[in-house]
Amino acid sequence: FFQAEDGIRALVRSRGLGDVYKRQAVDKIDKLILNQLINNARESASNIADSVGMSVPAVTERIKKLQDSGVIKGYSVSIDNHMIGVDVSAFITIISESSKFFEDVVNEANKNPYVTKCYTTTGTGSHILHVKTENSTSLEKLLRVIQSWPGVKRTETQLILNSYKSTTPLTILQEEIADESL
């Protein structure tokens, strides 16, 4: 256990991630601003300022600080995958030969455009990939590629039949914001 923990610390240091437990101080106003941006990342600073009761320059400065500190990691667009011909989504569990291939799997996943997310997990596999492909033929080809990655012993694939909740963003709980005003 201690060797694994030391290895994680070394990995964090080697990637320049600093102290993983260090968090940016986020106050009630920041959380209100974040909720506005979570619901609409294109919301104007003017509208946000009106909703939180601050000036536009003050809100703009807070957003910049949230971006600079890494609290806001970026902005994205939500796409209907079927409209662009991407009809198959799946979770692929990777069963590795050894933990020494951990970083190789992550590097390969980051290079592959069909892999939309790569998670490390406990349980049977070491990693779970979320993938999106055009059809079952392209998924089969992708599986062959993944199975050729260093250290991959085998894979298990679960096709996603439908998604009933995929675009609802996580908002900061209103109770948490209310508790801060006590």
Beta strands, then each sheet from edge to edge (+ up, - down):
strand 1: 88-96
strand 2: 115-120
strand 3: 127-133
strand 4: 152-160
sheet 1: 2+ 3- 1+ 4-
end
